[in-house]
């Protein structure tokens, strides 16, 4: 956008040497903006997939003996806890098996 404005100014408003300078400056600013945008978008890894649930903590909604439901980050999941867990107890996700979380008491 800045390049187009500088180009229009160079063609219709600014005298000869200043028009070229305005276009060059606009190109440089546009390239810097693109570079900063690319850098900003690549600075963090995307967090997607079921593996991101491993290690999160939550709360058991139902007694887990050995299966029940847990709440993690506001979402309700089906969970299995081999050690058993009471309702309301904190849990930690150890693994993901399909749509069932393998959890342990925290």
DARAFEN-V479298 format. One record per residue. N is the residue number from 1. RES is the residue in three letters. SS is DSSP state (H for helix, E for strand, L for the rest). NEAR is the number of other ideal C-beta (glycine too) atoms within 8 Angstrom. D_LAST is the distance of its C-alpha to the last C-alpha in Angstrom with 1 decimal. Layout:
BEGIN
n=(N:N)
res=(RES:RES)
ss=(SS:SS)
near=(NEAR:NEAR)
d_last=(D_LAST:D_LAST)
END
This chain:
BEGIN
n=(1:2:3:4:5:6:7:8:9:10:11:12:13:14:15:16:17:18:19:20:21:22:23:24:25:26:27:28:29:30:31:32:33:34:35:36:37:38:39:40:41:42:43:44:45:46:47:48:49:50:51:52:53:54:55:56:57:58:59:60:61:62:63:64:65:66:67:68:69:70:71:72:73:74:75:76:77:78:79:80:81:82:83:84:85:86:87:88:89:90:91:92:93:94:95:96:97:98:99:100:101:102:103:104:105:106)
res=(UNK:UNK:UNK:UNK:UNK:UNK:UNK:UNK:UNK:UNK:UNK:UNK:UNK:UNK:UNK:UNK:UNK:UNK:UNK:UNK:UNK:UNK:UNK:UNK:UNK:UNK:UNK:UNK:UNK:UNK:UNK:UNK:UNK:UNK:UNK:UNK:UNK:UNK:UNK:UNK:UNK:UNK:UNK:UNK:UNK:UNK:UNK:UNK:UNK:UNK:UNK:UNK:UNK:UNK:UNK:UNK:UNK:UNK:UNK:UNK:UNK:UNK:UNK:UNK:UNK:UNK:UNK:UNK:UNK:UNK:UNK:UNK:UNK:UNK:UNK:UNK:UNK:UNK:UNK:UNK:UNK:UNK:UNK:UNK:UNK:UNK:UNK:UNK:UNK:UNK:UNK:UNK:UNK:UNK:UNK:UNK:UNK:UNK:UNK:UNK:UNK:UNK:UNK:UNK:UNK:UNK)
ss=(L:H:H:H:H:H:H:H:H:H:H:H:L:L:L:H:H:H:H:H:H:H:H:H:H:H:H:H:H:H:H:H:H:H:H:H:H:H:H:H:H:H:L:L:L:L:L:L:L:H:H:H:H:L:L:L:E:E:E:E:L:L:L:E:E:E:E:E:E:E:E:E:L:L:E:E:E:E:E:E:E:E:E:E:E:L:L:L:L:E:E:E:E:E:E:E:E:L:L:E:E:E:E:E:E:L)
near=(4:8:10:7:9:12:10:9:11:13:7:5:7:7:5:5:6:9:13:9:8:12:12:8:9:13:9:8:9:10:8:8:8:8:8:8:8:8:8:7:6:6:5:4:3:4:4:4:4:5:6:8:10:9:5:10:8:14:9:19:9:7:9:15:8:7:9:14:10:15:10:12:5:4:6:6:12:9:15:12:17:5:6:9:13:7:8:5:10:9:17:12:15:7:7:11:7:4:4:11:14:12:16:9:10:7)
d_last=(53.9:55.0:57.0:58.9:59.7:61.0:63.0:64.7:65.4:66.9:69.1:70.4:70.0:69.6:72.5:72.5:70.6:68.0:67.1:66.2:64.1:62.3:61.5:60.3:58.0:56.5:55.8:54.1:51.9:51.0:50.0:47.9:46.1:45.4:44.2:41.8:40.5:39.9:38.1:35.9:34.9:34.0:31.9:28.6:27.3:26.8:23.3:23.9:22.9:19.9:18.7:17.7:14.8:13.1:10.4:10.2:7.6:8.8:9.4:10.6:14.4:15.6:14.5:13.3:15.8:15.6:16.4:16.1:15.5:12.8:13.7:13.1:15.6:17.7:18.1:17.5:16.7:17.1:14.1:14.0:11.4:13.4:11.4:11.7:9.8:11.7:12.9:11.6:8.0:5.4:4.6:5.4:9.1:10.5:14.1:16.6:19.3:22.0:20.7:17.8:14.3:12.6:8.9:6.3:3.8:0.0)
END
